[in-house]
Structures are given as structure tokens and as C-alpha cells.
């Protein structure tokens, strides 16, 4: 089945799926604008909850590198300028952002009996913990390796 975009693209960290999008074998892209809160703004042992205020969260394009990209073959002034402007547009101190929280509000209609829905990540830079409705889905370690979680029970 072809890749289908959810609402053309995710915007402001929210996306709603229609029943017509939930076909067996269907892949729905969640590329777009997720919300992100840098780790330096999170208190120790805090798990940011989906909140109305979304304090400290900023919209960022996903996929995205949130740190300075070093290209050993391109140390030109043009590249340095491009990279500085890209990081500034993210809206937080990228020099301090070693970790952080991504947030996406995903509304899914009721599934028919015996059907499952998964969220698949093409990769993360090193390690992650994924949560759904405040419950941990799992942890993953690995540089840019694909992994998935079953969201059905959530």
C-alpha cells in the first residue's frame, strides 16, 4: 500500500486520523511539526505530560537534527551561516539541548476487533523512551535503527 500523509502533514504537534485512513497494511506518515521540550527545561525525573499550556515546548520539524551538524567536507562560510540560521529557527538553546521530549497528540478512531495500530520510528540519535497516554511503550537504543510499538491497547 502507498504511504499516506496524515492531514497532509502534522501541524503544531496534533494529528487526527480518519477511519478511512485505517486500512490493513496502510502506512501513515507523521512527518511534520511535533512539539519539543529541551531536556535542560525538564526537572530531574520529570516526565512532561500532555498539557494544555505546553509550557516550554516549541514546534520543530520532524525529522530534524537538533544539534549543530558538522560536515567535515564542507566547512565553508555558506554552510556555517546556513547551519547557524537553521539552529536559531528551532527556538531554543541547541548548545544545551543534549536530550529532550517530543510530543504528538495523535487521535485515532476506534479500531475494528482484532485490528492493531503501530507507531514506527525510522530512528533516533542514540536512545529513547516512548510513552502513550502517560504509560511507557518501551525503550530503544541504537543509532538510527527502525523500531515500532503497538498502540492498540492505549
N, C-alpha and C positions, 0 to 999 in steps of 0.2 A: 504494500500500500504506500502511497506517496506521503511525504511529510506535509502536515497541515499546520499552519500557524494559528495559534490561539488568538482570536480577536485581532488578527493581523500582526500584533506584537504585544508583549506585556508592557503595561504603562503604569507608572507610579506604584509598582510593587503589587498590583492586583490583576487578576485574570479570572474570568468566569468561563467555564466550558459548557457548551450546549449539549443536550442529549444526542443530537445528530452528529456531533464530533466523536462520540464514543463508540466507534465501530471496532470489532475484533481486529487486532493487529495494527490499529491506527497509531501513528506516532504524531504527537502534537508538540511543536516547538514552543518552549517557554523562554526563548531568547527575547531580550528586550530590557526594560528598565526595572530592576529589582531595587529593593531598599537595602542599604548597607550601613552598619554602625561599626566604626573602628574599635578594635579591642581596647585601646587606651581610654575610651569613654565608658567602658563597662567595668563595674566594680568587680573585685575578685569574687569568684564563684557565683557570679550572677548569670542567669540565663534570661536575656531580654525576651519579654513576652510580646505577642502581637498586641499592640496598644493603640488606642485611638489617637493619642498625641504623637506617637512615633518619634519622641524626642531623641535627638542625636542621630537619627537615621537620615541618610541622604540617598537620592536616586542615583544609581550607577548603571551603565550599560553592562549587560551580561551576554556573552563572555567579555571579560576585561582583566587586564593586569593592573593591580592596584599599587604597584611599586614601580620605581624607575627601571626602565628596560635598558640594559647595557648591550649594545651591539658592538662587538669588537672590530667588526669590519667597517662600521660606519660611525666614526667619531666626528663627523662633520658638524659644523656650526648649525646648519639647517636641521639636522636630526636633533641636536641638543635643544634647539628652540622648539621644535615640534613636540618633543618629549616633555619639556617644561610646561608648555601650554596644555597638553593633554592631562598632566597631573593636576594642574591648577583647576581645570574644569571639574574634576572629581569632587571638589568642595571640602576636603579635609586634609590634614597634615599627613601626606603619604610617607614622609620620613619616619613617622612614629607608628604607622599602621602595620604592625607585624602580623596581626591577626584581626579577626572581626566577625561580625554576624551578618549574614544575608537573610532577608525576609521576603517572602512571597505569600500573598493571600490568594489561595487557589480554591475557587468554588467549583465543586463538581456535583452534578446531579446524581440522584440515587442510581446505583448500578443494578442491572438485572441480576437475579440469583445466579450464583456460580460464575460470576464475571469478576475480574480483578483489574486494578489500575496500578501502574507502577510509575515512579518518577526515576528517571535515569540521568545521571550526570556524566558528561563526557570526560570530566576530570577535575581535580582540584590541585592546587600547588601545595603538596605535601600531605596534610591530614585534615579531616573534617569530622564533625558530629552533626547529624541531621535530626531535626525534630519535626513532628507534625502534631498540631494541637497540644503542644506542651509535653508530648511523650517522645522519648528518644526512638528514632527509627534504627539507628546504628552508627557505627564509626567506620571511617575508611582512612587508610594510609597508603600513599603511593603517588608518585609524580605523574599526573595526567593520565591515569588509567580509568577506564569506564567502570561505573558501578551503578546499582539500582536498588530501590526499596519498594516493597509492596505497600501501597497506601490504603488498600481496600478496607481494612479494619478500622481505619482512622476516619 
